[in-house]
Amino acid sequence: MYNDPSFALLMRANQFAWALHIPTGSALEIQLAFANKCTAMGANAKNERFSNEPLANLADPDQRMAFVMRAAQRFDQLLRHPLQKYDVENSLYLIAHPR
């Protein structure tokens, strides 16, 4: 999917607009949320951001894998935490068993 030129262009345009606060009405931060919602916000948000840089490129395998590795490390930290692991487990359960 990242090799599709149209998809890669859309992702880069989204990143550029989001990072520079260009009011498109549709640009969103690229992130992985460790919750049963698509986004997680607030001081206790359990998410991993892709990048704040406007020219960051998720289609670039090196940048994408760095993001994946940070997300995997964050997931591991959450699962090792004595209390936060229950939040992650609950979110995974809610994702697997939608109402």
NUZASE-546268 format. One record per atom (N, C-alpha, C): residue in three letters; atom name; x, y, z. Coordinates in Angstrom, 2 decimals. Each point is the difference from the previous one (the first is absolute). Layout:
BEGIN
ala:CA:X:Y:Z
...
***
This chain:
BEGIN
met:N:0.83:-1.18:0.00
met:CA:-0.83:1.18:0.00
met:C:0.87:1.25:0.00
tyr:N:1.14:-0.04:0.71
tyr:CA:0.88:1.17:0.04
tyr:C:0.73:0.21:-1.32
asn:N:0.03:-1.02:-0.85
asn:CA:0.62:0.14:-1.32
asn:C:-0.94:0.63:-1.02
asp:N:-1.27:0.11:0.34
asp:CA:-0.98:0.64:-0.89
asp:C:0.27:1.51:0.00
pro:N:0.37:0.56:-1.15
pro:CA:0.35:1.43:-0.05
pro:C:-1.13:0.92:0.47
ser:N:-1.23:-0.34:-0.29
ser:CA:-1.13:0.84:0.43
ser:C:-0.14:0.00:1.51
phe:N:0.09:-1.19:0.60
phe:CA:-0.10:-0.11:1.45
phe:C:1.16:0.75:0.67
ala:N:1.20:-0.21:-0.49
ala:CA:1.17:0.66:0.57
ala:C:-0.15:1.53:-0.09
leu:N:-0.49:0.49:-1.12
leu:CA:-0.20:1.44:-0.16
leu:C:-1.04:0.53:0.98
leu:N:-1.09:-0.73:0.16
leu:CA:-1.04:0.42:0.96
leu:C:0.54:0.02:1.43
met:N:0.77:-1.00:0.36
met:CA:0.58:-0.04:1.35
met:C:0.97:1.16:0.21
arg:N:0.80:0.30:-0.99
arg:CA:0.96:1.11:0.12
arg:C:-0.72:1.34:0.08
ala:N:-1.06:0.16:-0.79
ala:CA:-0.79:1.23:0.05
ala:C:-0.67:0.16:1.36
asn:N:-0.52:-1.09:0.54
asn:CA:-0.62:0.03:1.32
asn:C:1.03:0.42:1.06
gln:N:1.19:-0.62:-0.04
gln:CA:1.04:0.31:0.98
gln:C:0.41:1.46:-0.10
phe:N:0.19:0.48:-1.21
phe:CA:0.41:1.39:-0.23
phe:C:-1.04:0.97:0.57
ala:N:-1.27:-0.24:-0.35
ala:CA:-1.07:0.89:0.46
ala:C:-0.15:-0.06:1.52
trp:N:0.06:-1.19:0.57
trp:CA:-0.16:-0.12:1.45
trp:C:1.14:0.69:0.74
ala:N:1.24:-0.27:-0.42
ala:CA:1.16:0.54:0.70
ala:C:0.08:1.52:-0.08
leu:N:-0.46:0.57:-1.10
leu:CA:0.04:1.45:-0.18
leu:C:-1.32:0.68:0.37
his:N:-0.93:-0.76:0.54
his:CA:-1.31:0.53:0.43
his:C:-0.75:0.69:-1.14
ile:N:0.08:-0.58:-1.17
ile:CA:-0.74:0.53:-1.16
ile:C:-1.44:-0.48:0.15
pro:N:-0.95:0.92:0.01
pro:CA:-1.40:-0.38:0.26
pro:C:-0.67:-0.69:-1.20
thr:N:0.20:-1.30:-0.11
thr:CA:-0.60:-0.76:-1.09
thr:C:-1.37:-0.54:0.38
gly:N:-0.22:-0.13:1.29
gly:CA:-1.25:-0.60:0.47
gly:C:0.07:-1.52:0.05
ser:N:1.08:-0.57:-0.52
ser:CA:0.08:-1.46:0.01
ser:C:1.36:-0.55:0.43
ala:N:1.03:0.83:0.07
ala:CA:1.34:-0.48:0.36
ala:C:0.03:-0.39:1.48
leu:N:0.52:-1.20:0.27
leu:CA:0.12:-0.51:1.36
leu:C:1.42:-0.46:0.27
glu:N:0.37:0.03:1.26
glu:CA:1.29:-0.51:0.41
glu:C:0.07:-1.50:-0.25
ile:N:1.13:-0.47:-0.51
ile:CA:0.23:-1.44:-0.16
ile:C:0.50:-0.51:1.34
gln:N:-0.79:-0.90:0.57
gln:CA:0.37:-0.53:1.30
gln:C:-0.58:-1.39:0.17
leu:N:0.57:-0.72:0.93
leu:CA:-0.55:-1.28:0.39
leu:C:-0.54:0.20:1.40
ala:N:-1.31:-0.19:0.17
ala:CA:-0.63:0.15:1.30
ala:C:-0.12:-1.36:0.67
phe:N:0.50:-0.09:1.22
phe:CA:-0.10:-1.23:0.78
phe:C:-1.29:0.03:0.81
ala:N:-1.10:0.14:-0.69
ala:CA:-1.31:0.08:0.64
ala:C:-1.03:-0.50:-0.99
asn:N:-1.22:-0.18:0.48
asn:CA:-1.04:-0.50:-0.88
asn:C:-0.67:1.11:-0.80
lys:N:0.58:1.20:0.01
lys:CA:-0.47:1.12:-0.81
lys:C:1.07:0.26:-1.06
cys:N:-0.38:0.67:-1.06
cys:CA:0.96:0.27:-1.08
cys:C:1.07:1.00:0.42
thr:N:-0.35:0.90:0.92
thr:CA:0.97:0.98:0.49
thr:C:-0.06:0.00:1.51
ala:N:1.10:0.37:0.61
ala:CA:0.06:0.13:1.44
ala:C:0.63:1.35:0.31
met:N:-0.67:0.80:0.80
met:CA:0.50:1.33:0.30
met:C:0.02:0.20:1.52
gly:N:0.73:1.03:0.44
gly:CA:0.07:0.31:1.41
gly:C:1.33:-0.39:0.60
ala:N:0.19:0.35:1.26
ala:CA:1.28:-0.24:0.67
ala:C:0.33:-1.48:0.09
asn:N:-1.00:-0.86:0.11
asn:CA:0.24:-1.43:0.15
asn:C:-0.18:-0.76:-1.31
ala:N:0.05:0.70:-1.11
ala:CA:-0.21:-0.65:-1.29
ala:C:1.03:-1.09:-0.21
lys:N:-0.48:-1.13:-0.45
lys:CA:0.88:-1.13:-0.29
lys:C:0.10:-0.12:-1.51
asn:N:0.92:0.77:-0.58
asn:CA:0.18:-0.04:-1.44
asn:C:1.46:0.23:-0.36
glu:N:0.30:-0.30:-1.22
glu:CA:1.35:0.25:-0.52
glu:C:-0.15:0.81:-1.27
arg:N:0.64:1.16:-0.03
arg:CA:-0.05:0.88:-1.16
arg:C:0.99:-0.45:-1.06
phe:N:-0.40:0.19:-1.25
phe:CA:0.93:-0.28:-1.10
phe:C:1.10:1.06:-0.02
ser:N:-0.37:1.26:-0.21
ser:CA:0.99:1.07:-0.08
ser:C:-0.69:1.35:0.07
asn:N:0.71:0.99:0.49
asn:CA:-0.48:1.39:-0.03
asn:C:0.52:0.74:-1.23
glu:N:0.89:-0.63:-0.75
glu:CA:0.63:0.64:-1.15
glu:C:-0.92:0.04:-1.21
pro:N:-0.14:1.15:-0.65
pro:CA:-0.90:0.09:-1.16
pro:C:0.42:-0.86:-1.19
leu:N:1.30:-0.27:-0.17
leu:CA:0.46:-0.78:-1.14
leu:C:0.22:-1.49:0.34
ala:N:-0.41:-0.41:1.19
ala:CA:0.11:-1.42:0.36
ala:C:-0.83:-0.82:-0.99
asn:N:0.49:-1.20:-0.28
asn:CA:-0.61:-0.81:-1.06
asn:C:-0.22:-1.42:0.50
leu:N:-1.24:-0.34:0.29
leu:CA:-0.34:-1.34:0.48
leu:C:0.27:-1.07:-1.06
ala:N:0.04:0.37:-1.26
ala:CA:0.28:-0.95:-1.07
ala:C:1.48:-0.40:-0.04
asp:N:0.86:0.78:0.63
asp:CA:1.42:-0.35:0.07
asp:C:0.17:-1.13:1.02
pro:N:0.49:-1.15:-0.45
pro:CA:0.11:-1.15:0.90
pro:C:0.80:0.27:1.28
asp:N:1.07:0.79:-0.09
asp:CA:0.81:0.28:1.18
asp:C:-0.79:0.83:1.02
gln:N:-0.70:1.02:-0.46
gln:CA:-0.80:0.82:0.90
gln:C:-1.16:-0.81:0.58
arg:N:-0.61:-0.81:-0.83
arg:CA:-1.14:-0.81:0.45
arg:C:0.44:-1.02:1.03
met:N:1.13:-0.67:-0.23
met:CA:0.47:-1.01:0.94
met:C:0.45:0.62:1.32
ala:N:0.56:1.20:-0.04
ala:CA:0.35:0.69:1.24
ala:C:-1.27:0.27:0.82
phe:N:-1.07:0.39:-0.67
phe:CA:-1.30:0.22:0.65
phe:C:-0.54:-1.31:0.57
val:N:0.09:-1.07:-0.77
val:CA:-0.48:-1.32:0.45
val:C:0.79:-0.46:1.22
met:N:1.31:0.21:0.00
met:CA:0.82:-0.42:1.14
met:C:-0.32:0.81:1.25
arg:N:-0.21:1.31:-0.16
arg:CA:-0.39:0.82:1.16
arg:C:-1.35:-0.46:0.55
ala:N:-0.93:-0.30:-0.90
ala:CA:-1.32:-0.46:0.42
ala:C:0.11:-1.35:0.72
ala:N:0.83:-0.90:-0.50
ala:CA:0.17:-1.31:0.64
ala:C:0.61:0.16:1.39
gln:N:0.97:0.90:0.13
gln:CA:0.61:0.24:1.31
gln:C:-1.02:0.60:0.97
arg:N:-0.82:0.93:-0.50
arg:CA:-1.03:0.62:0.85
arg:C:-1.02:-1.05:0.42
phe:N:-0.41:-0.86:-0.90
phe:CA:-0.95:-1.07:0.30
phe:C:0.59:-0.92:1.07
asp:N:1.26:-0.34:-0.14
asp:CA:0.67:-0.85:0.99
asp:C:0.03:0.68:1.36
gln:N:0.32:1.30:0.03
gln:CA:0.00:0.74:1.27
gln:C:-1.37:-0.03:0.66
leu:N:-1.04:0.24:-0.79
leu:CA:-1.36:0.01:0.54
leu:C:-0.37:-1.36:0.57
leu:N:0.36:-1.07:-0.70
leu:CA:-0.35:-1.34:0.48
leu:C:0.81:-0.41:1.23
arg:N:1.14:0.62:0.22
arg:CA:0.81:-0.31:1.18
arg:C:-0.38:0.85:1.21
his:N:-0.77:1.06:-0.23
his:CA:-0.41:0.88:1.10
his:C:-1.07:-0.70:0.84
pro:N:0.10:0.05:1.33
pro:CA:-0.93:-0.76:0.84
pro:C:-1.47:0.41:-0.15
leu:N:-0.28:1.24:-0.37
leu:CA:-1.39:0.44:-0.15
leu:C:-0.40:0.23:-1.45
gln:N:0.90:0.61:-0.79
gln:CA:-0.35:0.34:-1.38
gln:C:-0.23:-1.23:-0.86
lys:N:0.57:-1.13:0.39
lys:CA:-0.20:-1.21:-0.80
lys:C:-1.48:-0.38:-0.04
tyr:N:-0.74:0.31:1.05
tyr:CA:-1.43:-0.31:0.01
tyr:C:-0.78:0.90:-0.95
asp:N:0.43:1.25:-0.14
asp:CA:-0.63:0.90:-0.97
asp:C:0.20:-0.51:-1.42
val:N:1.23:-0.45:-0.31
val:CA:0.30:-0.52:-1.33
val:C:-0.79:-1.28:-0.25
glu:N:-0.01:-0.90:0.97
glu:CA:-0.75:-1.25:-0.16
glu:C:-1.48:0.27:-0.21
asn:N:-0.54:0.95:0.74
asn:CA:-1.41:0.36:-0.15
asn:C:-0.27:0.58:-1.39
ser:N:0.88:0.87:-0.48
ser:CA:-0.17:0.57:-1.34
ser:C:0.05:-1.08:-1.06
leu:N:0.94:-0.94:0.13
leu:CA:0.08:-1.10:-0.96
leu:C:-1.27:-0.85:0.02
tyr:N:-0.53:-0.23:1.18
tyr:CA:-1.24:-0.77:0.11
tyr:C:-1.15:0.74:-0.70
leu:N:-0.09:1.33:0.24
leu:CA:-1.08:0.77:-0.62
leu:C:0.14:0.06:-1.53
ile:N:1.23:0.02:-0.48
ile:CA:0.22:-0.02:-1.46
ile:C:-0.43:-1.34:-0.58
ala:N:0.33:-1.08:0.71
ala:CA:-0.31:-1.34:-0.49
ala:C:-1.47:-0.36:0.14
his:N:-0.68:0.64:0.92
his:CA:-1.41:-0.31:0.27
his:C:-0.86:1.27:-0.07
pro:N:-0.13:0.59:-1.20
pro:CA:-0.81:1.22:-0.11
pro:C:-1.46:-0.29:0.30
arg:N:-0.66:1.01:0.46
arg:CA:-1.42:-0.14:0.36
arg:C:-0.89:0.17:-1.18
***
